[in-house]
């Protein structure tokens, strides 16, 4: 079983980010779009994306040009795995910002999609340390939300089932540069400072507590 990874500068993921419980020929979900191309790789199956053509999965992971994943469309974004990961979760995991932009343009509702552990694409991007991806996801959410509204707090600073906001997930995995996202928008900075840094997770720790615990004095000073 894959364990939680504590890492800096590299992709961090948990069991729910990559659906690695593939055993034999898993039955596809009703939304699977079959392809006549080569069979999906074992890795793609393990990551929950054998429903996508292998070349599409690989091109998202390897951040290839849009021409290599141009087939992502309305049908593709409706697909989800048994653990409810969407294609936006996968693009967020690998920090493919161009792919994130296209998916959000086609299906903005996926910004709020939660998998079976309550992770939105924000949580997945934060855990992997993909800060530029986080900025794009937050900016996309703010386009349709009043930054001073309760809805904005609940949507952007949403907690997963461990009680973690995306700030918690980033710091737990050693990505202290998540604090840079505050500079992306004055509205978001106000929102985060007002409630995001004092909210406690199920372990009773706020973002501020985590920053102190990990010795991130520069973050503590900013907060």
C-alpha positions in Angstrom: 0.0 0.0 0.0 1.3 3.4 -0.9 2.0 5.6 2.2 1.7 9.3 2.5 4.9 10.8 1.2 6.6 13.7 2.9 8.8 15.4 0.3 9.9 18.7 -1.1 10.3 19.6 -4.7 8.8 16.4 -6.0 5.4 15.1 -6.6 3.7 14.0 -3.3 0.7 11.8 -3.5 -1.4 9.5 -1.4 -3.5 6.4 -2.1 -6.4 8.5 -3.3 -4.4 10.7 -5.7 -3.3 7.6 -7.6 -5.7 4.7 -7.6 -3.0 2.1 -7.2 -5.2 -0.8 -6.1 -5.4 -2.2 -9.6 -5.7 -6.0 -9.5 -6.1 -7.8 -12.8 -8.7 -6.6 -15.3 -10.7 -4.0 -13.5 -14.1 -3.4 -15.0 -14.5 0.0 -16.5 -17.0 2.5 -15.2 -20.0 3.4 -17.3 -18.4 6.6 -18.4 -15.3 4.9 -19.9 -14.5 5.9 -23.4 -12.9 2.8 -25.0 -10.1 3.3 -27.5 -8.8 1.1 -30.3 -5.3 2.2 -29.5 -2.8 0.1 -27.6 -3.8 -1.2 -24.2 -3.3 1.2 -21.4 0.0 0.8 -19.5 0.0 -0.7 -16.0 1.0 2.6 -14.7 -1.9 4.3 -16.3 -4.2 1.7 -14.9 -2.7 2.1 -11.4 -3.2 5.8 -11.6 -6.8 5.3 -12.4 -6.5 6.5 -16.0 -6.7 3.4 -18.1 -10.0 4.9 -19.2 -8.0 7.4 -21.1 -5.8 6.4 -24.1 -2.3 5.8 -22.8 -0.8 8.6 -24.9 -3.3 11.1 -23.4 -2.4 10.0 -19.9 1.3 10.2 -20.6 1.1 13.5 -22.3 -0.7 15.0 -19.3 1.9 13.6 -17.0 4.8 14.7 -19.1 3.4 18.2 -19.8 3.5 17.8 -23.5 1.9 20.4 -25.9 -1.8 20.6 -26.2 -1.8 18.9 -29.5 -0.9 15.7 -27.6 -3.9 15.9 -25.3 -6.3 17.8 -27.6 -8.9 15.0 -27.4 -9.9 16.1 -23.9 -13.5 17.2 -24.3 -16.9 17.3 -22.7 -17.1 13.5 -22.6 -13.6 13.2 -21.0 -14.3 15.5 -18.2 -17.4 13.6 -17.2 -15.3 10.5 -16.4 -14.3 9.6 -12.9 -12.7 6.6 -11.2 -14.2 4.6 -8.4 -12.4 7.0 -6.0 -14.0 9.9 -7.8 -10.8 11.4 -9.2 -11.4 13.5 -12.3 -9.1 14.5 -15.1 -8.6 17.8 -13.3 -7.3 16.0 -10.3 -4.7 14.3 -12.5 -3.7 17.5 -14.3 -3.3 19.2 -10.9 -1.2 16.2 -9.6 1.3 16.6 -12.4 1.2 20.4 -12.5 0.2 20.6 -16.1 -1.1 24.2 -16.1 -2.1 24.3 -19.7 -4.2 21.2 -19.3 -5.7 22.6 -16.2 -6.7 25.8 -18.1 -8.4 23.8 -20.8 -10.2 21.5 -18.4 -11.5 24.4 -16.4 -12.7 26.2 -19.6 -14.6 23.1 -20.6 -15.9 22.1 -17.2 -15.5 24.7 -14.5 -17.6 22.6 -12.2 -14.6 20.2 -11.7 -12.9 22.9 -9.7 -15.1 21.9 -6.8 -15.0 18.1 -7.5 -14.1 16.0 -4.4 -12.8 12.5 -4.4 -13.5 9.9 -1.8 -11.2 11.5 0.8 -12.7 14.9 0.2 -9.7 16.2 -1.8 -10.4 18.8 -4.5 -7.9 19.5 -7.2 -6.6 22.3 -4.9 -5.6 19.7 -2.3 -3.9 17.5 -4.9 -1.9 20.3 -6.4 -0.8 21.6 -2.9 0.3 18.1 -1.8 2.4 17.8 -4.9 3.9 21.3 -4.5 2.5 22.7 -7.7 2.2 26.3 -6.7 1.6 27.8 -10.2 -1.2 25.2 -10.6 -2.7 26.3 -7.3 -2.6 29.9 -8.5 -4.5 29.1 -11.6 -7.1 27.0 -9.7 -7.7 29.8 -7.1 -7.9 32.4 -9.8 -10.5 30.4 -11.7 -12.6 29.9 -8.6 -12.4 33.6 -7.8 -13.7 34.6 -11.2 -17.2 33.3 -10.2 -17.2 34.1 -6.5 -17.3 37.1 -4.4 -14.0 36.9 -2.5 -15.7 38.3 0.6 -18.5 35.8 0.6 -19.0 32.8 2.8 -19.2 30.7 -0.4 -15.6 31.7 -1.3 -14.4 30.6 2.1 -16.2 27.3 1.9 -15.1 26.7 -1.7 -11.4 27.8 -1.8 -10.5 27.0 1.8 -12.5 23.8 1.8 -11.3 21.1 4.2 -10.9 17.5 3.1 -11.9 14.6 5.4 -8.7 15.0 7.4 -9.8 18.6 8.1 -6.9 19.9 5.9 -7.2 23.0 3.7 -4.8 23.1 0.7 -2.4 25.1 3.0 -2.3 22.3 5.5 -1.6 19.8 2.7 1.3 21.9 1.3 3.0 22.4 4.6 2.6 18.8 5.7 4.5 17.8 2.6 7.2 20.4 3.0 6.1 22.9 0.4 6.5 26.1 2.3 6.5 28.2 -0.9 2.7 27.8 -0.8 2.7 31.1 1.0 3.7 32.8 -2.2 0.1 32.2 -3.5 -1.0 35.1 -1.2 0.7 37.5 -3.5 -1.4 36.4 -6.5 -4.5 38.3 -5.4 -5.2 40.9 -2.7 -8.7 39.5 -2.4 -7.5 36.0 -1.8 -4.8 37.2 0.7 -7.6 38.8 2.7 -9.7 35.7 2.6 -6.9 33.4 3.7 -5.7 35.7 6.5 -9.2 36.1 7.8 -10.0 32.4 8.3 -7.6 30.1 6.5 -4.7 30.2 8.9 -6.6 29.6 12.1 -8.7 26.7 10.9 -7.7 23.5 12.7 -7.5 20.1 11.1 -8.6 16.8 12.7 -5.3 16.7 14.5 -6.0 20.1 16.1 -3.4 21.9 14.1 -3.8 25.2 12.2 -1.6 26.3 9.4 0.2 28.6 11.8 0.8 25.7 14.2 2.3 23.6 11.3 4.5 26.5 10.2 5.9 26.8 13.8 6.2 23.0 14.1 8.3 22.8 11.0 10.4 25.8 11.8 9.2 27.9 8.9 10.0 31.2 10.7 9.6 33.3 7.5 6.1 32.0 7.1 5.3 32.6 10.8 6.5 36.2 10.5 4.3 36.7 7.4 1.3 35.2 9.2 
